[in-house]
Amino acid sequence: MTFVQFLRGASGPLTAVIVGTILALVAEYIPAYQALEAKPKALAFIGACFVIPLLAATLLGACGYEPWSFDPLFWQAIIAGFVASGVGTLTHVPQKQG
């Protein structure tokens, strides 16, 4: 896998699913995150889900691998952030006990 392939994957929805799940599980072990109230905690989680896809898209543009554009470069990263936040939220949905 080349650096360009890694960056393209990191700004896509598949990586967002992995990032959302891992971030949802790891966030439980961060004391500062646990100290937040419900709404700020949700906003912090959603914001964190956008960091990796947008950073990867920015690196793709900055390194000259992709032309600077909103669509598809940053639009794909924004979608990946929403997918990550959705998957991470689903990771925390309480399971019903039968």
C-alpha positions, 0 to 999 in steps of 0.5 A: 500500500502506498502513501497515496492509497493510505490517504485515500482510504483514510478519507473514505467511509470504510476507514470512517467505520473503523475509526468511529467504532474504535473512537467510541470504545477508546473514548470511554477510557479518557477521564476528561471525556467522561467528565463532560455532560451529555450534549458536549460529550456528543459534540466532542465525539462527532468532532473527533470523528471528522478529524482523521478523514478531513486531515487525510483529505487535507494531506492529499491536497497539500501533497499534490496527490489530488486537486484542491476541491470541495467535491470530491476531495472534502465532500468524501471526507465529510461523508466519512465523518458522518459515517464514523459518528453514526457507527460510533453512536450505534456502538453505544446503543444499549443492548436489550436484555431478553 
